[in-house]
Amino acid sequence: LEGAITTVLEKEGFRPVSKVSNTTPSNNGEVVVIVMREGLVLARIWPNEKYVAFDIYLWGRFNDIDMVKKALADTVGSEKKSISAFRIVVGGMRGTDTWAGDKQVIGPKTLSHTRNCEEDPGPDTTVSKIEESMADAMVEESLNMIIDKNIVAAVFCGPQDEPCEILDLVSKHKNVGKVVTFYTCPSIEKAPYLDDSLTPMFSCEMETANKLRSTAVSEGKFGAFVVDPAAPFEMVQILERIIRNRRNRARLFADHTGFYVPMLDMKETWRRNFLEKSRSFILDPDSSGRAEIQFKSLSNTMEMGILTTNDPHFFVRTLNVTDAIVSRTGLDADIPMIKGQPMKWQDYKPREYLPEDYDPKPAEEQFAQQKQLGHQTIVQMKISGKENKGDFTSSLKTALEQSLSNMTKLETQVFEDLGTGVVLLGLADDGNVAAVFDGKSRLTVDIF
């Protein structure tokens, strides 16, 4: 079996440097240890019981441990149903020549779609012009986030002589009872280019605020604010100034209010900023949820921004809306950002179960069928203030020999050229030990 184990390890690309074996007369067994550049394999064999136990200890190429386990099981002819295994994390070996390759395949990877926190100028504007049907589907499905029935919705559009595509979608939605349209004030269309631009902006703000307040009195408070892709920055800026006033929020907002802001031009990041500022500084972040949902085709990208208040199921509803849009359009979806209010915990009163509540018979029968062949202990220790490697190896060898002096015919071997640490093996007629020092501060001892 020693030769078969060595052969299969070499076949899998491992590099054995030494083979150590010893018989165990007390149970007619045998112990085989294969020391490799990448770790060691310790096999304890009981021929009379048709049983073998492998300790697979890898400090290099440890991502291949499952492959090694399968290869060794095949070598001894074990079927899957007759194999049991467990895995624990122990210290390794520093300074191995496999580390350069190991670090390429272990640990977390940086995903290509990880969000870039810096503002992305985006591609050319034409890349974000999605077909009207897809944009309509995005907006229409997003409006299903509306909780209440027969709500009043405010729609902010571009100039009155330009199409307001969203208006028709909102008017036909099943949960919308009344739609109030706010076209861009003619006075601010050229306001940014005038020296006295503050005057038309203020005039438009007063006109918009009065219309919102009078509608809230006559028709009811608003359950949705929807911004058309044609609405300019100035109109959204006016809306922000209005809702910044606490008294206006009390007058205008229903119990469940939502803001729905599509972004078909990925350069118009002010739409995203409006929602973030509204949630963080105007609304209560603990009772509001916000999501950025992006939909991508081969050449185009668009984003749906959603901000709702007092929705305890915001996360689930956002995922449902995203799935519905994907189903209708076939676009790839991504949610680079989602923030929600704290979850409402259930008033859960668990039942406490006592040992006598369980039937112990199956466990007792299974335990009775087991045959104990030995006792294994794995100890991990942290080493501090160690001397040089040679002195430490000598001290470790002496300590193990003294602590295991009651074992019969104990023989020890030391391997110091596998890395910056050291491996020490101890084989006896009635037991064995494998100690691995990682070269810095970790010592792992496997005693059987």
Contacts in CASP RR format, 6 or more apart in sequence:
PFRMAT RR
TARGET T0000
AUTHOR 0000-0000-0000
METHOD contacts of the structure
MODEL  1
LEGAITTVLEKEGFRPVSKVSNTTPSNNGEVVVIVMREGLVLARIWPNEK
YVAFDIYLWGRFNDIDMVKKALADTVGSEKKSISAFRIVVGGMRGTDTWA
GDKQVIGPKTLSHTRNCEEDPGPDTTVSKIEESMADAMVEESLNMIIDKN
IVAAVFCGPQDEPCEILDLVSKHKNVGKVVTFYTCPSIEKAPYLDDSLTP
MFSCEMETANKLRSTAVSEGKFGAFVVDPAAPFEMVQILERIIRNRRNRA
RLFADHTGFYVPMLDMKETWRRNFLEKSRSFILDPDSSGRAEIQFKSLSN
TMEMGILTTNDPHFFVRTLNVTDAIVSRTGLDADIPMIKGQPMKWQDYKP
REYLPEDYDPKPAEEQFAQQKQLGHQTIVQMKISGKENKGDFTSSLKTAL
EQSLSNMTKLETQVFEDLGTGVVLLGLADDGNVAAVFDGKSRLTVDIF
1 30 0 8 1.000
1 32 0 8 1.000
1 43 0 8 1.000
1 45 0 8 1.000
1 52 0 8 1.000
1 75 0 8 1.000
1 76 0 8 1.000
2 19 0 8 1.000
2 21 0 8 1.000
2 32 0 8 1.000
2 34 0 8 1.000
3 19 0 8 1.000
4 75 0 8 1.000
5 32 0 8 1.000
5 34 0 8 1.000
5 41 0 8 1.000
5 43 0 8 1.000
5 72 0 8 1.000
5 75 0 8 1.000
6 16 0 8 1.000
6 19 0 8 1.000
6 34 0 8 1.000
8 71 0 8 1.000
8 72 0 8 1.000
8 74 0 8 1.000
8 75 0 8 1.000
9 16 0 8 1.000
9 34 0 8 1.000
9 36 0 8 1.000
9 41 0 8 1.000
9 68 0 8 1.000
9 71 0 8 1.000
10 16 0 8 1.000
11 71 0 8 1.000
12 64 0 8 1.000
12 67 0 8 1.000
12 68 0 8 1.000
12 71 0 8 1.000
14 36 0 8 1.000
14 37 0 8 1.000
14 38 0 8 1.000
14 61 0 8 1.000
14 68 0 8 1.000
15 36 0 8 1.000
15 37 0 8 1.000
15 38 0 8 1.000
16 34 0 8 1.000
16 35 0 8 1.000
16 36 0 8 1.000
17 35 0 8 1.000
17 36 0 8 1.000
17 37 0 8 1.000
17 415 0 8 1.000
17 417 0 8 1.000
17 418 0 8 1.000
18 34 0 8 1.000
18 35 0 8 1.000
18 413 0 8 1.000
18 415 0 8 1.000
19 32 0 8 1.000
19 33 0 8 1.000
19 34 0 8 1.000
19 35 0 8 1.000
20 32 0 8 1.000
20 33 0 8 1.000
20 35 0 8 1.000
20 413 0 8 1.000
20 425 0 8 1.000
20 427 0 8 1.000
21 30 0 8 1.000
21 31 0 8 1.000
21 32 0 8 1.000
21 33 0 8 1.000
21 427 0 8 1.000
22 30 0 8 1.000
22 31 0 8 1.000
22 411 0 8 1.000
22 427 0 8 1.000
22 428 0 8 1.000
22 429 0 8 1.000
22 432 0 8 1.000
23 29 0 8 1.000
23 30 0 8 1.000
23 31 0 8 1.000
23 429 0 8 1.000
24 30 0 8 1.000
24 31 0 8 1.000
24 429 0 8 1.000
24 430 0 8 1.000
24 431 0 8 1.000
25 429 0 8 1.000
26 429 0 8 1.000
26 430 0 8 1.000
27 46 0 8 1.000
27 373 0 8 1.000
28 46 0 8 1.000
28 47 0 8 1.000
28 48 0 8 1.000
29 44 0 8 1.000
29 45 0 8 1.000
29 46 0 8 1.000
29 47 0 8 1.000
29 48 0 8 1.000
30 44 0 8 1.000
30 45 0 8 1.000
30 47 0 8 1.000
31 42 0 8 1.000
31 43 0 8 1.000
31 44 0 8 1.000
31 45 0 8 1.000
31 427 0 8 1.000
31 431 0 8 1.000
31 432 0 8 1.000
32 42 0 8 1.000
32 43 0 8 1.000
32 45 0 8 1.000
33 40 0 8 1.000
33 41 0 8 1.000
33 42 0 8 1.000
33 43 0 8 1.000
33 425 0 8 1.000
33 427 0 8 1.000
33 432 0 8 1.000
33 434 0 8 1.000
34 40 0 8 1.000
34 41 0 8 1.000
34 43 0 8 1.000
35 415 0 8 1.000
35 418 0 8 1.000
35 423 0 8 1.000
35 425 0 8 1.000
37 96 0 8 1.000
37 97 0 8 1.000
37 98 0 8 1.000
37 418 0 8 1.000
38 58 0 8 1.000
38 59 0 8 1.000
38 60 0 8 1.000
38 61 0 8 1.000
38 96 0 8 1.000
38 98 0 8 1.000
39 57 0 8 1.000
39 58 0 8 1.000
39 59 0 8 1.000
39 60 0 8 1.000
39 93 0 8 1.000
39 418 0 8 1.000
40 57 0 8 1.000
40 423 0 8 1.000
40 434 0 8 1.000
40 436 0 8 1.000
41 54 0 8 1.000
41 55 0 8 1.000
41 56 0 8 1.000
41 57 0 8 1.000
41 68 0 8 1.000
41 72 0 8 1.000
42 54 0 8 1.000
42 55 0 8 1.000
42 57 0 8 1.000
42 432 0 8 1.000
42 434 0 8 1.000
42 446 0 8 1.000
43 52 0 8 1.000
43 53 0 8 1.000
43 54 0 8 1.000
43 55 0 8 1.000
43 72 0 8 1.000
44 52 0 8 1.000
44 53 0 8 1.000
44 55 0 8 1.000
44 373 0 8 1.000
44 432 0 8 1.000
44 448 0 8 1.000
45 51 0 8 1.000
45 52 0 8 1.000
46 52 0 8 1.000
46 373 0 8 1.000
49 371 0 8 1.000
49 373 0 8 1.000
51 373 0 8 1.000
52 76 0 8 1.000
53 373 0 8 1.000
54 69 0 8 1.000
54 72 0 8 1.000
55 434 0 8 1.000
55 446 0 8 1.000
56 65 0 8 1.000
56 68 0 8 1.000
56 69 0 8 1.000
56 72 0 8 1.000
57 90 0 8 1.000
57 434 0 8 1.000
57 436 0 8 1.000
57 446 0 8 1.000
58 64 0 8 1.000
58 65 0 8 1.000
58 68 0 8 1.000
59 91 0 8 1.000
59 92 0 8 1.000
59 93 0 8 1.000
59 96 0 8 1.000
59 436 0 8 1.000
59 438 0 8 1.000
60 93 0 8 1.000
60 96 0 8 1.000
60 98 0 8 1.000
60 99 0 8 1.000
60 102 0 8 1.000
61 98 0 8 1.000
61 102 0 8 1.000
62 102 0 8 1.000
62 106 0 8 1.000
63 102 0 8 1.000
63 105 0 8 1.000
63 106 0 8 1.000
65 87 0 8 1.000
69 85 0 8 1.000
73 80 0 8 1.000
73 83 0 8 1.000
88 378 0 8 1.000
90 378 0 8 1.000
90 380 0 8 1.000
90 436 0 8 1.000
90 444 0 8 1.000
91 380 0 8 1.000
91 436 0 8 1.000
91 438 0 8 1.000
91 442 0 8 1.000
91 444 0 8 1.000
92 436 0 8 1.000
92 438 0 8 1.000
92 442 0 8 1.000
92 444 0 8 1.000
93 418 0 8 1.000
93 419 0 8 1.000
93 420 0 8 1.000
93 421 0 8 1.000
93 423 0 8 1.000
93 436 0 8 1.000
93 438 0 8 1.000
93 439 0 8 1.000
94 419 0 8 1.000
94 420 0 8 1.000
94 421 0 8 1.000
94 438 0 8 1.000
94 439 0 8 1.000
94 440 0 8 1.000
95 419 0 8 1.000
95 420 0 8 1.000
95 421 0 8 1.000
96 418 0 8 1.000
96 419 0 8 1.000
113 334 0 8 1.000
113 336 0 8 1.000
115 336 0 8 1.000
115 337 0 8 1.000
119 269 0 8 1.000
120 266 0 8 1.000
121 267 0 8 1.000
122 266 0 8 1.000
122 267 0 8 1.000
123 266 0 8 1.000
123 301 0 8 1.000
125 265 0 8 1.000
125 267 0 8 1.000
127 266 0 8 1.000
127 299 0 8 1.000
127 300 0 8 1.000
127 301 0 8 1.000
128 263 0 8 1.000
128 264 0 8 1.000
128 265 0 8 1.000
128 266 0 8 1.000
128 267 0 8 1.000
128 300 0 8 1.000
128 301 0 8 1.000
128 302 0 8 1.000
129 264 0 8 1.000
129 265 0 8 1.000
129 300 0 8 1.000
130 264 0 8 1.000
130 295 0 8 1.000
130 297 0 8 1.000
130 300 0 8 1.000
130 301 0 8 1.000
130 302 0 8 1.000
132 165 0 8 1.000
133 329 0 8 1.000
134 295 0 8 1.000
134 297 0 8 1.000
134 302 0 8 1.000
134 329 0 8 1.000
134 331 0 8 1.000
135 165 0 8 1.000
135 229 0 8 1.000
135 262 0 8 1.000
135 264 0 8 1.000
135 302 0 8 1.000
136 165 0 8 1.000
136 169 0 8 1.000
137 325 0 8 1.000
137 328 0 8 1.000
137 329 0 8 1.000
138 262 0 8 1.000
138 295 0 8 1.000
138 302 0 8 1.000
138 304 0 8 1.000
138 325 0 8 1.000
138 329 0 8 1.000
139 166 0 8 1.000
139 169 0 8 1.000
139 226 0 8 1.000
139 260 0 8 1.000
139 262 0 8 1.000
139 304 0 8 1.000
140 169 0 8 1.000
140 173 0 8 1.000
141 321 0 8 1.000
141 324 0 8 1.000
141 325 0 8 1.000
141 328 0 8 1.000
142 260 0 8 1.000
142 262 0 8 1.000
142 293 0 8 1.000
142 304 0 8 1.000
142 305 0 8 1.000
142 306 0 8 1.000
142 321 0 8 1.000
142 325 0 8 1.000
143 169 0 8 1.000
143 170 0 8 1.000
143 173 0 8 1.000
143 175 0 8 1.000
143 176 0 8 1.000
143 224 0 8 1.000
143 226 0 8 1.000
143 260 0 8 1.000
144 175 0 8 1.000
144 317 0 8 1.000
144 320 0 8 1.000
144 321 0 8 1.000
144 324 0 8 1.000
145 258 0 8 1.000
145 260 0 8 1.000
145 306 0 8 1.000
145 308 0 8 1.000
145 311 0 8 1.000
145 317 0 8 1.000
145 318 0 8 1.000
145 321 0 8 1.000
146 173 0 8 1.000
146 175 0 8 1.000
146 176 0 8 1.000
146 223 0 8 1.000
146 224 0 8 1.000
146 256 0 8 1.000
146 258 0 8 1.000
147 256 0 8 1.000
147 308 0 8 1.000
147 311 0 8 1.000
148 175 0 8 1.000
148 223 0 8 1.000
148 254 0 8 1.000
148 255 0 8 1.000
148 256 0 8 1.000
149 175 0 8 1.000
150 175 0 8 1.000
150 176 0 8 1.000
150 177 0 8 1.000
150 178 0 8 1.000
151 175 0 8 1.000
151 176 0 8 1.000
151 177 0 8 1.000
151 178 0 8 1.000
151 222 0 8 1.000
151 223 0 8 1.000
151 224 0 8 1.000
151 254 0 8 1.000
152 177 0 8 1.000
152 178 0 8 1.000
152 179 0 8 1.000
152 180 0 8 1.000
152 215 0 8 1.000
152 216 0 8 1.000
152 219 0 8 1.000
152 220 0 8 1.000
152 221 0 8 1.000
152 222 0 8 1.000
152 223 0 8 1.000
152 224 0 8 1.000
152 254 0 8 1.000
153 170 0 8 1.000
153 173 0 8 1.000
153 176 0 8 1.000
153 177 0 8 1.000
153 178 0 8 1.000
153 179 0 8 1.000
153 180 0 8 1.000
153 222 0 8 1.000
153 223 0 8 1.000
153 224 0 8 1.000
153 225 0 8 1.000
153 226 0 8 1.000
154 179 0 8 1.000
154 180 0 8 1.000
154 182 0 8 1.000
154 212 0 8 1.000
154 215 0 8 1.000
154 222 0 8 1.000
154 224 0 8 1.000
154 225 0 8 1.000
154 226 0 8 1.000
155 164 0 8 1.000
155 166 0 8 1.000
155 167 0 8 1.000
155 170 0 8 1.000
155 179 0 8 1.000
155 180 0 8 1.000
155 181 0 8 1.000
155 182 0 8 1.000
155 226 0 8 1.000
155 228 0 8 1.000
156 182 0 8 1.000
156 225 0 8 1.000
156 226 0 8 1.000
156 227 0 8 1.000
156 228 0 8 1.000
156 231 0 8 1.000
156 235 0 8 1.000
156 236 0 8 1.000
156 239 0 8 1.000
157 164 0 8 1.000
157 166 0 8 1.000
157 167 0 8 1.000
157 181 0 8 1.000
157 182 0 8 1.000
157 183 0 8 1.000
157 184 0 8 1.000
157 228 0 8 1.000
157 230 0 8 1.000
157 231 0 8 1.000
158 164 0 8 1.000
158 183 0 8 1.000
158 184 0 8 1.000
158 228 0 8 1.000
158 230 0 8 1.000
158 231 0 8 1.000
158 232 0 8 1.000
158 235 0 8 1.000
159 183 0 8 1.000
159 184 0 8 1.000
159 186 0 8 1.000
159 189 0 8 1.000
160 183 0 8 1.000
160 184 0 8 1.000
160 186 0 8 1.000
162 230 0 8 1.000
163 230 0 8 1.000
164 181 0 8 1.000
164 183 0 8 1.000
164 228 0 8 1.000
164 230 0 8 1.000
165 228 0 8 1.000
165 229 0 8 1.000
165 230 0 8 1.000
166 226 0 8 1.000
166 227 0 8 1.000
166 228 0 8 1.000
166 229 0 8 1.000
166 262 0 8 1.000
167 179 0 8 1.000
167 181 0 8 1.000
167 228 0 8 1.000
170 176 0 8 1.000
170 179 0 8 1.000
170 224 0 8 1.000
170 226 0 8 1.000
171 179 0 8 1.000
176 224 0 8 1.000
178 219 0 8 1.000
180 211 0 8 1.000
180 212 0 8 1.000
180 215 0 8 1.000
180 219 0 8 1.000
182 208 0 8 1.000
182 211 0 8 1.000
182 212 0 8 1.000
182 235 0 8 1.000
184 231 0 8 1.000
184 232 0 8 1.000
184 234 0 8 1.000
184 235 0 8 1.000
185 200 0 8 1.000
185 203 0 8 1.000
185 204 0 8 1.000
185 207 0 8 1.000
185 208 0 8 1.000
185 235 0 8 1.000
187 200 0 8 1.000
187 203 0 8 1.000
187 204 0 8 1.000
188 197 0 8 1.000
188 200 0 8 1.000
188 201 0 8 1.000
188 204 0 8 1.000
188 232 0 8 1.000
188 234 0 8 1.000
188 235 0 8 1.000
188 238 0 8 1.000
189 232 0 8 1.000
191 197 0 8 1.000
191 200 0 8 1.000
191 201 0 8 1.000
191 234 0 8 1.000
192 234 0 8 1.000
194 200 0 8 1.000
201 234 0 8 1.000
201 237 0 8 1.000
201 238 0 8 1.000
204 234 0 8 1.000
204 235 0 8 1.000
204 238 0 8 1.000
205 238 0 8 1.000
205 241 0 8 1.000
205 242 0 8 1.000
208 238 0 8 1.000
208 239 0 8 1.000
208 242 0 8 1.000
209 242 0 8 1.000
209 248 0 8 1.000
212 222 0 8 1.000
212 242 0 8 1.000
212 248 0 8 1.000
212 252 0 8 1.000
213 248 0 8 1.000
213 251 0 8 1.000
213 252 0 8 1.000
215 222 0 8 1.000
216 222 0 8 1.000
216 251 0 8 1.000
216 252 0 8 1.000
220 254 0 8 1.000
221 251 0 8 1.000
221 252 0 8 1.000
221 253 0 8 1.000
221 254 0 8 1.000
221 257 0 8 1.000
222 252 0 8 1.000
222 253 0 8 1.000
222 254 0 8 1.000
222 257 0 8 1.000
223 253 0 8 1.000
223 254 0 8 1.000
223 256 0 8 1.000
223 257 0 8 1.000
223 258 0 8 1.000
224 257 0 8 1.000
224 258 0 8 1.000
224 259 0 8 1.000
224 260 0 8 1.000
225 239 0 8 1.000
225 257 0 8 1.000
225 258 0 8 1.000
225 259 0 8 1.000
225 260 0 8 1.000
226 259 0 8 1.000
226 260 0 8 1.000
226 261 0 8 1.000
227 235 0 8 1.000
227 236 0 8 1.000
227 239 0 8 1.000
227 259 0 8 1.000
227 260 0 8 1.000
227 261 0 8 1.000
227 262 0 8 1.000
227 271 0 8 1.000
229 262 0 8 1.000
229 263 0 8 1.000
229 264 0 8 1.000
229 265 0 8 1.000
233 268 0 8 1.000
233 270 0 8 1.000
236 261 0 8 1.000
236 270 0 8 1.000
236 271 0 8 1.000
236 274 0 8 1.000
239 274 0 8 1.000
240 274 0 8 1.000
240 277 0 8 1.000
240 278 0 8 1.000
240 282 0 8 1.000
242 248 0 8 1.000
242 252 0 8 1.000
243 249 0 8 1.000
243 252 0 8 1.000
243 253 0 8 1.000
243 278 0 8 1.000
243 282 0 8 1.000
244 282 0 8 1.000
249 282 0 8 1.000
249 283 0 8 1.000
253 309 0 8 1.000
255 310 0 8 1.000
256 308 0 8 1.000
256 309 0 8 1.000
256 310 0 8 1.000
256 311 0 8 1.000
257 308 0 8 1.000
257 309 0 8 1.000
258 306 0 8 1.000
258 307 0 8 1.000
258 308 0 8 1.000
258 309 0 8 1.000
259 275 0 8 1.000
259 278 0 8 1.000
259 305 0 8 1.000
259 306 0 8 1.000
259 307 0 8 1.000
259 308 0 8 1.000
260 304 0 8 1.000
260 305 0 8 1.000
260 306 0 8 1.000
261 271 0 8 1.000
261 272 0 8 1.000
261 274 0 8 1.000
261 275 0 8 1.000
261 304 0 8 1.000
261 305 0 8 1.000
261 306 0 8 1.000
261 307 0 8 1.000
262 271 0 8 1.000
262 302 0 8 1.000
262 303 0 8 1.000
262 304 0 8 1.000
262 305 0 8 1.000
263 269 0 8 1.000
263 271 0 8 1.000
263 272 0 8 1.000
263 302 0 8 1.000
263 303 0 8 1.000
263 304 0 8 1.000
263 305 0 8 1.000
264 302 0 8 1.000
266 301 0 8 1.000
266 302 0 8 1.000
266 303 0 8 1.000
271 305 0 8 1.000
272 292 0 8 1.000
272 303 0 8 1.000
272 305 0 8 1.000
275 290 0 8 1.000
275 305 0 8 1.000
275 306 0 8 1.000
275 307 0 8 1.000
276 290 0 8 1.000
278 307 0 8 1.000
279 285 0 8 1.000
279 288 0 8 1.000
279 289 0 8 1.000
279 290 0 8 1.000
279 307 0 8 1.000
279 339 0 8 1.000
283 307 0 8 1.000
283 309 0 8 1.000
284 309 0 8 1.000
285 339 0 8 1.000
285 341 0 8 1.000
286 341 0 8 1.000
286 342 0 8 1.000
287 309 0 8 1.000
287 310 0 8 1.000
287 341 0 8 1.000
288 307 0 8 1.000
288 308 0 8 1.000
288 309 0 8 1.000
288 310 0 8 1.000
288 340 0 8 1.000
288 341 0 8 1.000
289 306 0 8 1.000
289 307 0 8 1.000
289 308 0 8 1.000
289 309 0 8 1.000
289 311 0 8 1.000
289 314 0 8 1.000
289 338 0 8 1.000
289 339 0 8 1.000
289 340 0 8 1.000
289 341 0 8 1.000
290 305 0 8 1.000
290 306 0 8 1.000
290 307 0 8 1.000
290 308 0 8 1.000
290 337 0 8 1.000
290 338 0 8 1.000
290 339 0 8 1.000
290 340 0 8 1.000
291 305 0 8 1.000
291 306 0 8 1.000
291 314 0 8 1.000
291 318 0 8 1.000
291 335 0 8 1.000
291 337 0 8 1.000
291 338 0 8 1.000
291 339 0 8 1.000
292 303 0 8 1.000
292 304 0 8 1.000
292 305 0 8 1.000
292 335 0 8 1.000
292 336 0 8 1.000
292 337 0 8 1.000
292 338 0 8 1.000
293 303 0 8 1.000
293 304 0 8 1.000
293 305 0 8 1.000
293 306 0 8 1.000
293 318 0 8 1.000
293 321 0 8 1.000
293 322 0 8 1.000
293 325 0 8 1.000
293 333 0 8 1.000
293 334 0 8 1.000
293 335 0 8 1.000
294 301 0 8 1.000
294 302 0 8 1.000
294 303 0 8 1.000
294 333 0 8 1.000
294 334 0 8 1.000
294 335 0 8 1.000
294 336 0 8 1.000
295 301 0 8 1.000
295 302 0 8 1.000
295 303 0 8 1.000
295 304 0 8 1.000
295 325 0 8 1.000
295 326 0 8 1.000
295 329 0 8 1.000
295 331 0 8 1.000
295 332 0 8 1.000
295 333 0 8 1.000
296 331 0 8 1.000
296 332 0 8 1.000
296 333 0 8 1.000
296 334 0 8 1.000
297 331 0 8 1.000
297 332 0 8 1.000
304 325 0 8 1.000
306 318 0 8 1.000
306 321 0 8 1.000
308 314 0 8 1.000
310 341 0 8 1.000
311 317 0 8 1.000
311 341 0 8 1.000
312 341 0 8 1.000
312 343 0 8 1.000
312 344 0 8 1.000
314 340 0 8 1.000
314 341 0 8 1.000
315 338 0 8 1.000
315 340 0 8 1.000
318 335 0 8 1.000
318 338 0 8 1.000
322 333 0 8 1.000
322 335 0 8 1.000
325 331 0 8 1.000
325 333 0 8 1.000
326 332 0 8 1.000
326 333 0 8 1.000
374 448 0 8 1.000
375 448 0 8 1.000
376 446 0 8 1.000
376 447 0 8 1.000
376 448 0 8 1.000
377 446 0 8 1.000
377 447 0 8 1.000
377 448 0 8 1.000
378 444 0 8 1.000
378 445 0 8 1.000
378 446 0 8 1.000
378 447 0 8 1.000
379 444 0 8 1.000
379 445 0 8 1.000
379 447 0 8 1.000
380 442 0 8 1.000
380 443 0 8 1.000
380 444 0 8 1.000
380 445 0 8 1.000
381 442 0 8 1.000
381 443 0 8 1.000
381 444 0 8 1.000
381 445 0 8 1.000
382 441 0 8 1.000
382 442 0 8 1.000
382 443 0 8 1.000
383 392 0 8 1.000
383 437 0 8 1.000
383 441 0 8 1.000
383 442 0 8 1.000
383 443 0 8 1.000
384 441 0 8 1.000
386 392 0 8 1.000
386 441 0 8 1.000
387 395 0 8 1.000
389 416 0 8 1.000
389 420 0 8 1.000
389 421 0 8 1.000
389 422 0 8 1.000
389 439 0 8 1.000
390 416 0 8 1.000
392 422 0 8 1.000
392 437 0 8 1.000
393 414 0 8 1.000
393 416 0 8 1.000
393 422 0 8 1.000
393 424 0 8 1.000
393 437 0 8 1.000
396 422 0 8 1.000
396 424 0 8 1.000
396 435 0 8 1.000
396 437 0 8 1.000
396 443 0 8 1.000
397 412 0 8 1.000
397 414 0 8 1.000
397 424 0 8 1.000
400 412 0 8 1.000
400 424 0 8 1.000
400 426 0 8 1.000
400 433 0 8 1.000
400 435 0 8 1.000
400 445 0 8 1.000
401 410 0 8 1.000
401 412 0 8 1.000
404 410 0 8 1.000
404 426 0 8 1.000
404 428 0 8 1.000
404 433 0 8 1.000
404 447 0 8 1.000
407 428 0 8 1.000
407 429 0 8 1.000
407 430 0 8 1.000
407 431 0 8 1.000
408 428 0 8 1.000
408 429 0 8 1.000
408 430 0 8 1.000
409 428 0 8 1.000
409 429 0 8 1.000
410 426 0 8 1.000
410 427 0 8 1.000
410 428 0 8 1.000
411 426 0 8 1.000
411 427 0 8 1.000
411 428 0 8 1.000
412 424 0 8 1.000
412 425 0 8 1.000
412 426 0 8 1.000
413 424 0 8 1.000
413 425 0 8 1.000
413 426 0 8 1.000
414 422 0 8 1.000
414 423 0 8 1.000
414 424 0 8 1.000
414 425 0 8 1.000
415 422 0 8 1.000
415 423 0 8 1.000
415 424 0 8 1.000
415 425 0 8 1.000
416 422 0 8 1.000
416 423 0 8 1.000
419 439 0 8 1.000
420 438 0 8 1.000
420 439 0 8 1.000
420 440 0 8 1.000
421 436 0 8 1.000
421 437 0 8 1.000
421 438 0 8 1.000
421 439 0 8 1.000
422 436 0 8 1.000
422 437 0 8 1.000
422 439 0 8 1.000
423 434 0 8 1.000
423 435 0 8 1.000
423 436 0 8 1.000
423 437 0 8 1.000
424 433 0 8 1.000
424 434 0 8 1.000
424 435 0 8 1.000
424 436 0 8 1.000
424 437 0 8 1.000
425 432 0 8 1.000
425 433 0 8 1.000
425 434 0 8 1.000
425 435 0 8 1.000
426 432 0 8 1.000
426 433 0 8 1.000
426 434 0 8 1.000
431 448 0 8 1.000
432 448 0 8 1.000
433 445 0 8 1.000
433 446 0 8 1.000
433 447 0 8 1.000
433 448 0 8 1.000
434 445 0 8 1.000
434 446 0 8 1.000
435 443 0 8 1.000
435 444 0 8 1.000
435 445 0 8 1.000
435 446 0 8 1.000
436 443 0 8 1.000
436 444 0 8 1.000
436 445 0 8 1.000
437 443 0 8 1.000
438 444 0 8 1.000
END
